[in-house]
């Protein structure tokens, strides 16, 4: 059985401590970080996998991602 990857919007930015923070808005509380941007991306992928697995184990529906974001210059 082939596993089809699911696309998730992830926000990534520098935290106050200099670490990179990554969060998945469609999965409330799903946040991770890393010393580098690459580490933060790797860590949020693992966090998303764990989050979704926990929801499925508990019989809770997995929220869909809407991909509705906007970047503004102000």
VMD Tcl script that builds the backbone (N, CA, C; Angstrom):
set m [mol new atoms 222]
animate dup $m
set s [atomselect $m all]
$s set {name element resname resid chain x y z} {
  {N N UNK 1 A 0.839 -1.175 0.000}
  {CA C UNK 1 A 0.000 0.000 0.000}
  {C C UNK 1 A 0.890 1.246 0.000}
  {N N UNK 2 A 0.680 2.105 -0.986}
  {CA C UNK 2 A 1.480 3.321 -1.122}
  {C C UNK 2 A 0.957 4.407 -0.180}
  {N N UNK 3 A 1.882 5.069 0.511}
  {CA C UNK 3 A 1.518 6.180 1.388}
  {C C UNK 3 A 1.595 7.468 0.582}
  {N N UNK 4 A 0.474 8.183 0.511}
  {CA C UNK 4 A 0.423 9.438 -0.227}
  {C C UNK 4 A 0.647 10.578 0.757}
  {N N UNK 5 A 1.672 11.413 0.531}
  {CA C UNK 5 A 1.927 12.506 1.467}
  {C C UNK 5 A 0.782 13.518 1.457}
  {N N UNK 6 A 0.515 14.083 2.619}
  {CA C UNK 6 A -0.514 15.108 2.765}
  {C C UNK 6 A 0.196 16.450 2.897}
  {N N UNK 7 A -0.284 17.438 2.188}
  {CA C UNK 7 A 0.309 18.765 2.247}
  {C C UNK 7 A -0.244 19.516 3.455}
  {N N UNK 8 A 0.639 20.156 4.214}
  {CA C UNK 8 A 0.275 20.965 5.376}
  {C C UNK 8 A 0.991 22.303 5.281}
  {N N UNK 9 A 0.268 23.369 5.577}
  {CA C UNK 9 A 0.894 24.680 5.655}
  {C C UNK 9 A 1.698 24.745 6.951}
  {N N UNK 10 A 2.924 25.219 6.853}
  {CA C UNK 10 A 3.786 25.368 8.025}
  {C C UNK 10 A 4.351 26.780 8.016}
  {N N UNK 11 A 4.247 27.444 9.150}
  {CA C UNK 11 A 4.855 28.767 9.320}
  {C C UNK 11 A 6.204 28.567 9.979}
  {N N UNK 12 A 7.215 29.271 9.491}
  {CA C UNK 12 A 8.542 29.139 10.077}
  {C C UNK 12 A 9.134 30.538 10.249}
  {N N UNK 13 A 9.692 30.762 11.417}
  {CA C UNK 13 A 10.229 32.087 11.725}
  {C C UNK 13 A 11.253 31.964 12.846}
  {N N UNK 14 A 12.064 32.992 13.003}
  {CA C UNK 14 A 13.057 33.014 14.083}
  {C C UNK 14 A 12.382 33.401 15.385}
  {N N UNK 15 A 12.652 32.628 16.429}
  {CA C UNK 15 A 12.132 32.935 17.759}
  {C C UNK 15 A 13.041 33.938 18.453}
  {N N UNK 16 A 12.591 34.414 19.590}
  {CA C UNK 16 A 13.360 35.403 20.347}
  {C C UNK 16 A 14.713 34.855 20.811}
  {N N UNK 17 A 14.804 33.540 20.972}
  {CA C UNK 17 A 16.051 32.919 21.438}
  {C C UNK 17 A 17.017 32.588 20.299}
  {N N UNK 18 A 16.629 32.953 19.058}
  {CA C UNK 18 A 17.484 32.690 17.905}
  {C C UNK 18 A 17.216 31.366 17.217}
  {N N UNK 19 A 16.457 30.480 17.867}
  {CA C UNK 19 A 16.090 29.210 17.250}
  {C C UNK 19 A 15.008 29.462 16.205}
  {N N UNK 20 A 14.903 28.551 15.257}
  {CA C UNK 20 A 13.831 28.609 14.269}
  {C C UNK 20 A 12.612 27.909 14.849}
  {N N UNK 21 A 11.462 28.539 14.742}
  {CA C UNK 21 A 10.198 27.990 15.228}
  {C C UNK 21 A 9.372 27.600 14.018}
  {N N UNK 22 A 8.739 26.433 14.076}
  {CA C UNK 22 A 7.864 25.964 13.000}
  {C C UNK 22 A 6.545 25.536 13.618}
  {N N UNK 23 A 5.446 25.993 13.011}
  {CA C UNK 23 A 4.137 25.596 13.524}
  {C C UNK 23 A 3.191 25.285 12.379}
  {N N UNK 24 A 2.260 24.401 12.654}
  {CA C UNK 24 A 1.273 23.966 11.670}
  {C C UNK 24 A -0.096 24.489 12.125}
  {N N UNK 25 A -0.576 25.594 11.531}
  {CA C UNK 25 A -1.813 26.221 11.999}
  {C C UNK 25 A -3.052 25.325 11.958}
  {N N UNK 26 A -3.104 24.372 11.034}
  {CA C UNK 26 A -4.294 23.527 10.939}
  {C C UNK 26 A -4.339 22.461 12.036}
  {N N UNK 27 A -3.239 22.301 12.777}
  {CA C UNK 27 A -3.176 21.351 13.881}
  {C C UNK 27 A -2.838 22.143 15.149}
  {N N UNK 28 A -3.842 22.661 15.843}
  {CA C UNK 28 A -3.605 23.537 16.999}
  {C C UNK 28 A -2.614 22.943 18.003}
  {N N UNK 29 A -1.608 23.738 18.341}
  {CA C UNK 29 A -0.603 23.303 19.306}
  {C C UNK 29 A 0.530 22.507 18.715}
  {N N UNK 30 A 0.505 22.262 17.412}
  {CA C UNK 30 A 1.566 21.501 16.762}
  {C C UNK 30 A 2.691 22.467 16.397}
  {N N UNK 31 A 3.673 22.553 17.286}
  {CA C UNK 31 A 4.778 23.501 17.149}
  {C C UNK 31 A 6.084 22.766 17.445}
  {N N UNK 32 A 7.133 23.131 16.739}
  {CA C UNK 32 A 8.444 22.575 17.011}
  {C C UNK 32 A 9.476 23.659 16.742}
  {N N UNK 33 A 10.745 23.324 16.937}
  {CA C UNK 33 A 11.813 24.292 16.685}
  {C C UNK 33 A 13.103 23.561 16.371}
  {N N UNK 34 A 14.106 24.323 15.983}
  {CA C UNK 34 A 15.420 23.763 15.715}
  {C C UNK 34 A 16.458 24.863 15.686}
  {N N UNK 35 A 17.714 24.488 15.862}
  {CA C UNK 35 A 18.798 25.471 15.832}
  {C C UNK 35 A 18.973 26.061 14.433}
  {N N UNK 36 A 18.645 25.264 13.410}
  {CA C UNK 36 A 18.711 25.736 12.024}
  {C C UNK 36 A 17.320 25.610 11.412}
  {N N UNK 37 A 17.150 26.281 10.280}
  {CA C UNK 37 A 15.866 26.198 9.574}
  {C C UNK 37 A 15.593 24.741 9.162}
  {N N UNK 38 A 16.622 24.079 8.681}
  {CA C UNK 38 A 16.480 22.692 8.236}
  {C C UNK 38 A 16.072 21.786 9.396}
  {N N UNK 39 A 16.682 22.001 10.563}
  {CA C UNK 39 A 16.327 21.196 11.739}
  {C C UNK 39 A 14.882 21.450 12.153}
  {N N UNK 40 A 14.440 22.709 12.083}
  {CA C UNK 40 A 13.055 23.034 12.443}
  {C C UNK 40 A 12.080 22.351 11.487}
  {N N UNK 41 A 12.409 22.318 10.198}
  {CA C UNK 41 A 11.545 21.658 9.211}
  {C C UNK 41 A 11.484 20.159 9.489}
  {N N UNK 42 A 12.626 19.546 9.743}
  {CA C UNK 42 A 12.656 18.115 10.067}
  {C C UNK 42 A 11.820 17.832 11.318}
  {N N UNK 43 A 11.977 18.676 12.325}
  {CA C UNK 43 A 11.270 18.467 13.586}
  {C C UNK 43 A 9.763 18.669 13.459}
  {N N UNK 44 A 9.325 19.645 12.643}
  {CA C UNK 44 A 7.881 19.859 12.505}
  {C C UNK 44 A 7.258 18.712 11.704}
  {N N UNK 45 A 8.003 18.140 10.761}
  {CA C UNK 45 A 7.482 16.968 10.040}
  {C C UNK 45 A 7.220 15.827 11.023}
  {N N UNK 46 A 8.166 15.597 11.931}
  {CA C UNK 46 A 7.987 14.553 12.938}
  {C C UNK 46 A 6.823 14.888 13.875}
  {N N UNK 47 A 6.703 16.169 14.241}
  {CA C UNK 47 A 5.614 16.585 15.127}
  {C C UNK 47 A 4.256 16.389 14.453}
  {N N UNK 48 A 4.159 16.720 13.170}
  {CA C UNK 48 A 2.904 16.538 12.432}
  {C C UNK 48 A 2.559 15.057 12.357}
  {N N UNK 49 A 3.539 14.215 12.027}
  {CA C UNK 49 A 3.296 12.765 11.966}
  {C C UNK 49 A 2.778 12.244 13.306}
  {N N UNK 50 A 3.407 12.661 14.405}
  {CA C UNK 50 A 2.993 12.220 15.730}
  {C C UNK 50 A 1.616 12.735 16.106}
  {N N UNK 51 A 1.336 13.975 15.780}
  {CA C UNK 51 A 0.043 14.601 16.069}
  {C C UNK 51 A -1.080 13.845 15.364}
  {N N UNK 52 A -0.893 13.625 14.050}
  {CA C UNK 52 A -1.906 12.935 13.250}
  {C C UNK 52 A -2.088 11.496 13.735}
  {N N UNK 53 A -0.997 10.821 14.061}
  {CA C UNK 53 A -1.088 9.445 14.563}
  {C C UNK 53 A -1.872 9.392 15.871}
  {N N UNK 54 A -1.637 10.369 16.755}
  {CA C UNK 54 A -2.357 10.407 18.038}
  {C C UNK 54 A -3.847 10.646 17.813}
  {N N UNK 55 A -4.194 11.539 16.886}
  {CA C UNK 55 A -5.611 11.772 16.594}
  {C C UNK 55 A -6.278 10.495 16.077}
  {N N UNK 56 A -5.599 9.815 15.157}
  {CA C UNK 56 A -6.157 8.581 14.596}
  {C C UNK 56 A -6.308 7.508 15.667}
  {N N UNK 57 A -5.325 7.378 16.540}
  {CA C UNK 57 A -5.391 6.397 17.628}
  {C C UNK 57 A -6.579 6.675 18.540}
  {N N UNK 58 A -6.841 7.957 18.790}
  {CA C UNK 58 A -7.938 8.343 19.671}
  {C C UNK 58 A -9.279 8.434 18.956}
  {N N UNK 59 A -9.306 8.144 17.656}
  {CA C UNK 59 A -10.551 8.173 16.906}
  {C C UNK 59 A -11.075 9.585 16.657}
  {N N UNK 60 A -10.170 10.561 16.666}
  {CA C UNK 60 A -10.552 11.956 16.446}
  {C C UNK 60 A -10.255 12.313 14.988}
  {N N UNK 61 A -11.189 12.986 14.312}
  {CA C UNK 61 A -10.948 13.358 12.912}
  {C C UNK 61 A -9.719 14.263 12.770}
  {N N UNK 62 A -8.976 14.036 11.715}
  {CA C UNK 62 A -7.791 14.856 11.435}
  {C C UNK 62 A -8.243 16.091 10.649}
  {N N UNK 63 A -7.965 17.300 11.175}
  {CA C UNK 63 A -8.388 18.514 10.473}
  {C C UNK 63 A -7.727 18.623 9.102}
  {N N UNK 64 A -8.490 19.128 8.154}
  {CA C UNK 64 A -7.934 19.385 6.827}
  {C C UNK 64 A -7.182 20.699 6.853}
  {N N UNK 65 A -6.245 20.852 5.935}
  {CA C UNK 65 A -5.510 22.105 5.807}
  {C C UNK 65 A -6.164 22.916 4.705}
  {N N UNK 66 A -6.356 24.201 4.946}
  {CA C UNK 66 A -7.054 25.060 3.982}
  {C C UNK 66 A -6.108 25.842 3.068}
  {N N UNK 67 A -4.821 25.957 3.411}
  {CA C UNK 67 A -3.843 26.709 2.618}
  {C C UNK 67 A -4.342 28.109 2.267}
  {N N UNK 68 A -4.807 28.834 3.239}
  {CA C UNK 68 A -5.293 30.190 3.005}
  {C C UNK 68 A -4.424 31.163 3.777}
  {N N UNK 69 A -3.283 31.522 3.202}
  {CA C UNK 69 A -2.380 32.434 3.890}
  {C C UNK 69 A -2.043 33.598 2.978}
  {N N UNK 70 A -1.551 34.647 3.597}
  {CA C UNK 70 A -1.233 35.872 2.866}
  {C C UNK 70 A -0.034 36.512 3.526}
  {N N UNK 71 A 0.911 36.938 2.740}
  {CA C UNK 71 A 2.092 37.632 3.243}
  {C C UNK 71 A 1.955 39.100 2.885}
  {N N UNK 72 A 1.984 39.953 3.893}
  {CA C UNK 72 A 1.802 41.386 3.674}
  {C C UNK 72 A 3.049 42.168 4.050}
  {N N UNK 73 A 3.360 43.185 3.302}
  {CA C UNK 73 A 4.402 44.130 3.665}
  {C C UNK 73 A 3.715 45.375 4.215}
  {N N UNK 74 A 4.054 45.766 5.433}
  {CA C UNK 74 A 3.428 46.951 6.039}
  {C C UNK 74 A 4.478 47.914 6.536}
}
mol reanalyze $m
mol bondsrecalc $m
mol representation Tube
mol addrep $m
